């Protein structure tokens, strides 16, 4: 029998012993009055080897326990932080001392009442006067200095990764603050939070491959949304709402890499009577607010780039940047010439791509050379079928993309509200789809009909949790609290594969 099996067997035995003693190893509640972080702050000036008469009660998981005979030390971790608890012969009652020594182990949840002290080593502690088992751990925690080593196992057992690594726990506290800051920023500026359908009969509002499902009650095929209600929110502009936004999950059945996931959280807002110029000002203000709240600073390093959101944001012209970094004139070059240049630059692309998808591949090559912060403007009409044309250059649209650390971290534009132009662009997208472009948009006739009733000038903008992953300098998959993983193989299946 291995060491872990022996630990498990011993703990199961102790569960039985506790029940025989009339002690429930899994009680339904525990009243406590203090959090570890609050105690650390309140008593931070308490001197070494000090004892107080201050009674406190804490509850949490025992992370580490050291038994030194007449005295035992343990680290208790609650939702706010950690604090040491001490069981000492002569100070802790005999029954509590023996109970703590035998039945409280690393991994258990325990409730402790006691006095605040600071040990000779300077550790703020709770001297145990009373202890209760709140949940007996059967499986042992990973070892303190090794923890979970395999990246896949860390994601599969994220709860253990959070227990053992305070920085991972803090990561998701920051992520919550990220979205709450965006929400409060928009609410304070008069935006109305809305909810739009997750299931759609036509996947619209973005260029992406959707997940397909079937609606049994209606007996129709449906798609999981690929945008945060873009076409729905624009219908709300038609309805007369002035400012709306939505934060929720969206789904794209595409590849996975450092920046992309199949299901993730996105925010989109729509602002009537505003253009992309007003949108850029609002977005710059929002990003600075978010960075300040999440990181405490506007300066940070991420993915090999140094970024300062406090400096003047630049403007990048789509066609000029491509010409500068690749030598290609996107307005004159044909498919063959663009493919040749992509091959020379060692940029991968799909052979089925039409000219403008190939041009966008050139842009993504150039994008990596920009640290930002700045806005990409002047994109071709063919690349963005839902944006209003630039009145100064009919080939371009009034679009802006936030460029930070060599990537796109937000996309917005003056929304197209000409129903005839929109109908024609949808038709062009359908031609692209017929040629094999899976990301081309569907022809949404219902949306075109809504536009025919009239939609005011509108600015729309969207940003996903990719922005958060760049702020904290981590791959986006690590920033999802429970990412989707392949089912773990059974031991029997593993043996079959080995044979």
Secondary structure, DSSP 4 states (H G I P E B T S, - for coil): --HHHHHHHHHHHHHHHHHHTT--TT-S-------HHHHHHHTTTPPTTEEEEEEEEEEEEEEEEEE-SSEEEEEEE-SS-EEEEEEEBTTB-HHHHHHHHHH--TT-EEEEEEEEEE-TT--EEEEEEEEEEEE---SPPPPTTT----HHHHHHTHHHHHHH-HHHHHHHHHHHHHHHHHHHHHHHTTPEE----SEESS--SSSSPPPEEEETTTTEEEEE-SSSSHHHHHHHHHHT-SEEEEEEEEE--S--SSS--SEEEEEEEEEET--HHHHHHHHHHHHHHHHHHHHSSSEEEETTEEEETTSPPEEEEHHHHHHHHH---TTT--HHHHHHHHHHTT----TT--HHHHHHHHHHHHHTT--EEEEEE--BGGG-TTBPEETTEEEEE-EEEEEETTEEEEEEEEBP--HHHHHHHHHHHHHHHHTT-TTSPP--HHHHHHHHT----EEEEEEETHHHHHHTTS-GGGGSTT---PPPPPHHHHHHHH-
